[in-house]
Amino acid sequence: MTIAATVHEGDEGTGSPYALSHLDALESEAVHIFREVAGEFERPVILFSGGKDSIVMLHLALKAFTPAAVPFSLLHVDTGHNFPEVLDYRDRTVEHHGLRLHIASVQDYIDRGTLRERPDGTRNPLQTLPLTEKIQTERFDAVFGGGRRDEEKARAKERVFSLRDEFSQWDPRRQRPELWNLYNGRHAPGEHVRVFPLSNWTELDVWQYIAREAITLPDIYFAHEREVFRRAGMWLTAGQWGGPKDGETVEKRLVRYRTVGDMSCTGAVDSDATTLDAVITEIAASRLTERGATRADDKMSEAAMEDRKREGYF
């Protein structure tokens, strides 16, 4: 006897009892990507800074392999100018889950004279060399990153599996087709693949998923009083990295961070959103991407991100 399923108009949407919600579909895709990498590569690593995207990425990795341990170690490129709240969260998370954390320190390279401080004090562009040398030294053949296509136009061009050459450089012309979620991880000796499980997520998706999964974040992502000063249209945190300069006045404001990175180039936004629901409402109404609104390093030139990616950046 043949049993035929009747699909009514609209059942293919969220009204169908068999349809995945958009968050379930994104989660399923990311879990599939983690498992695919575990099966294809020998020494994968997850970039983990303690920022919200890397936190979600680690949460998905834990889901992908539970009850077994995550078969990957973590890697953080520490600029020396990271927010203390985020570093504390990073260390607590690593200890809680019993994970191994590799740290590539920009400060070590400056102390050795391999890198020089920039006149503007920002160290974000200095991350590339420590990152690429750590990948080569540890022989990582797949590197998970939390980049999303909605963040910036250069990231929008990148595939989920993004091939990097023996110098860790990215060539958009070498991008491979990814039809039907089939990922090609083949690479020559010395090359590696950057993997982006959150490519198809938006900032709003990330926050909605954090709320659904009750994921804990550093307090810096919620509204709090902080001493900041105005530079290039952004509220920056005062610190030993070189801010504020003469004429830049420090004031206490109610702010939060949409993204976190080097303190010298990551701006806060005025906000009274102290809860997940309030943050989600705020993000839903925003017409600026998080990087466009709060990252000075992306404003150095029209192609700042793409230039850094070609050199080996995330």
Backbone hydrogen bonds, N-H to C=O, Kabsch-Sander energy under -0.5 kcal/mol:
donor,donor_aa,acceptor,acceptor_aa,energy
3,I,1,M,-0.5
4,A,2,T,-0.6
7,V,5,A,-0.6
8,H,6,T,-0.7
11,D,8,H,-2.6
13,G,10,G,-1.7
15,G,10,G,-0.6
16,S,13,G,-1.4
19,A,16,S,-1.1
25,A,21,S,-2.5
26,L,22,H,-2.0
27,E,23,L,-2.5
28,S,24,D,-2.7
29,E,25,A,-2.2
30,A,26,L,-2.2
31,V,27,E,-2.7
32,H,28,S,-2.2
33,I,29,E,-2.0
34,F,30,A,-2.3
35,R,31,V,-2.3
36,E,32,H,-2.3
37,V,33,I,-2.3
38,A,34,F,-2.1
39,G,35,R,-1.5
40,E,36,E,-1.5
41,F,37,V,-2.6
45,V,142,A,-1.9
46,I,73,S,-2.4
47,L,45,V,-0.5
47,L,144,F,-2.6
48,F,46,I,-0.5
48,F,75,L,-2.7
55,I,51,G,-2.1
56,V,52,K,-2.4
57,M,53,D,-2.3
58,L,54,S,-2.2
59,H,55,I,-2.2
60,L,56,V,-2.3
61,A,57,M,-2.0
62,L,58,L,-2.5
63,K,59,H,-1.9
64,A,60,L,-2.3
65,F,61,A,-1.2
66,T,62,L,-1.2
68,A,65,F,-2.0
73,S,44,P,-0.8
74,L,100,R,-3.1
75,L,46,I,-2.7
76,H,102,H,-2.6
78,D,76,H,-0.9
78,D,104,A,-1.8
79,T,77,V,-0.6
83,F,261,G,-0.5
86,V,83,F,-0.7
87,L,83,F,-1.9
88,D,84,P,-2.4
89,Y,85,E,-1.7
90,R,86,V,-2.5
91,D,87,L,-2.4
92,R,88,D,-2.2
93,T,89,Y,-2.5
94,V,90,R,-2.3
95,E,91,D,-2.1
96,H,92,R,-2.6
97,H,93,T,-2.1
98,G,94,V,-0.7
98,G,95,E,-0.5
99,L,94,V,-2.1
102,H,74,L,-3.2
102,H,100,R,-0.5
104,A,76,H,-2.5
105,S,103,I,-0.6
106,V,78,D,-2.9
106,V,104,A,-0.6
107,Q,78,D,-0.5
109,Y,105,S,-1.1
110,I,106,V,-1.9
111,D,107,Q,-2.8
112,R,108,D,-1.7
113,G,109,Y,-0.5
113,G,110,I,-0.9
114,T,109,Y,-1.8
115,L,109,Y,-1.5
121,G,118,R,-1.5
126,L,123,R,-1.3
127,Q,124,N,-1.6
128,T,125,P,-0.6
131,L,127,Q,-2.3
132,T,128,T,-2.8
133,E,129,L,-2.5
134,K,130,P,-1.8
135,I,131,L,-2.2
136,Q,132,T,-2.1
137,T,133,E,-2.8
138,E,134,K,-2.5
139,R,135,I,-0.7
140,F,135,I,-1.8
141,D,43,R,-1.2
142,A,43,R,-0.9
143,V,193,V,-2.5
144,F,45,V,-3.0
144,F,142,A,-0.5
145,G,195,V,-2.9
149,R,199,S,-2.2
150,D,201,W,-0.6
151,E,148,R,-1.3
152,E,148,R,-0.6
156,A,152,E,-1.6
157,K,153,K,-0.7
157,K,154,A,-0.7
158,E,155,R,-0.9
162,S,160,V,-0.7
162,S,194,R,-3.4
163,L,161,F,-0.6
164,R,192,H,-3.0
165,D,169,Q,-2.0
168,S,165,D,-2.4
170,W,309,K,-0.8
171,D,163,L,-0.5
174,R,171,D,-2.4
175,Q,172,P,-1.3
181,N,178,E,-1.0
182,L,179,L,-1.6
183,Y,181,N,-0.6
185,G,183,Y,-0.8
191,E,188,A,-2.1
192,H,164,R,-1.7
193,V,141,D,-1.8
194,R,162,S,-3.1
195,V,143,V,-2.7
196,F,160,V,-2.1
199,S,196,F,-1.5
201,W,198,L,-1.9
206,V,202,T,-2.3
207,W,203,E,-2.0
208,Q,204,L,-2.7
209,Y,205,D,-2.5
210,I,206,V,-2.3
211,A,207,W,-2.2
212,R,208,Q,-2.4
213,E,209,Y,-2.7
214,A,210,I,-0.7
214,A,211,A,-0.6
215,I,210,I,-2.1
221,Y,218,P,-1.7
222,F,219,D,-2.1
223,A,273,A,-2.9
224,H,255,V,-2.6
226,R,253,R,-2.3
228,V,226,R,-0.6
228,V,251,E,-2.9
229,F,236,L,-2.1
231,R,234,M,-2.5
234,M,231,R,-1.9
235,W,268,A,-1.0
236,L,229,F,-2.8
236,L,234,M,-0.8
237,T,263,M,-0.5
238,A,227,E,-1.0
239,G,243,G,-1.7
242,G,239,G,-1.4
243,G,239,G,-0.9
248,E,245,K,-2.1
249,T,247,G,-0.7
251,E,228,V,-3.0
253,R,226,R,-2.3
253,R,251,E,-0.5
255,V,224,H,-2.7
255,V,253,R,-0.8
256,R,269,V,-1.9
257,Y,220,I,-1.9
263,M,81,H,-2.6
265,C,262,D,-1.7
266,T,262,D,-0.9
267,G,265,C,-0.6
267,G,294,T,-3.4
268,A,235,W,-3.1
269,V,256,R,-2.9
271,S,254,L,-1.6
274,T,272,D,-1.0
279,V,275,T,-2.2
280,I,276,L,-2.7
281,T,277,D,-2.1
282,E,278,A,-2.1
283,I,279,V,-2.8
284,A,280,I,-2.4
285,A,281,T,-1.1
286,S,282,E,-0.7
286,S,283,I,-1.0
293,A,289,T,-2.0
294,T,290,E,-1.6
295,R,291,R,-1.9
296,A,265,C,-2.5
296,A,294,T,-0.6
298,D,295,R,-0.9
299,K,296,A,-1.6
300,M,297,D,-0.7
304,A,301,S,-1.4
307,D,303,A,-2.6
308,R,304,A,-1.9
309,K,305,M,-2.5
310,R,306,E,-2.2
311,E,307,D,-1.0
312,G,308,R,-0.7
312,G,309,K,-0.9
313,Y,308,R,-2.7
